[in-house]
């Protein structure tokens, strides 16, 4: 029996490639066995492809010879009649269930009107204190490190109602990514977890393997050099698009230098900082 084993990014793509290789025009003419499901992974890690085994099915003529010669016409009609009766009973049951649900809903609305509660929405619980939110965030990050088999330590601190999270350890570099992209994804996941478990989330900052501190220092030095250039040449400079955290570093660094001012242009994720002389009327 002719068969192939094919790998693809998804089961559907792998099956389609296998059918093409076998010269089969429809999956109905093949037998498919999924040897491995595809997995997208997380932050680029743990990704795997789908693997399928596709066998050419026996021809219809062979299947007919190996099976029954066919059912009598009367038997087929009896089976069709039974299916119709079963279908009708199912539809009637569903109709009865819908009627019961409507009655229950109407009855519930009536009781709400009697109690003077019609139209009122359930009040949202008050957000937990920021100290409790910090514990939830720390526990989530600790579980994330365990899930990836990474060794690291998580500390948190609260300053001016801002929750700062520090993840340190040589292996934690894996959660930083190019230009901190993975690190900011981890921050969003942490914020979402805190919101779901405590009904709110404070302003949060995260630093993994010291990347955030190094990034702020490098941006500060870079901004100072550009600001000096702007003062000397009396022309404005637009930096590359940055996220909100990096833009704040640039604004703060430029604010320490006389003779320049900053503003942002564009829409996220292409929003960028512009450094201009103070006597420049544009922007």
Secondary structure, 3 states (H helix, E strand, C coil): CCEEEEEECCHHHHHHHHHHHHCCCCHHHEEEEEEECCECCECCECCECEEEEEEECCCHHHHHHHCCCCCCHHHHHHHHHHHHHHHHHHHHHHHHHHHHHHHHHHHHHHHHHHCCCCCCCCCCCCCCCHHHHHHHHHHHHHHHHHHHCCCCEEEEEEECCEEEEEEECHHHHHHCCHHHHHHHHHHHHHHHHHHHHHCCCCEEEEEECCHHHHHHHHHHHHHHHHHHHHHHHCCCEECCCCCHHHHHHHHHHHHCCCCEEEEEECCCCCCEEEEEECCCCCC
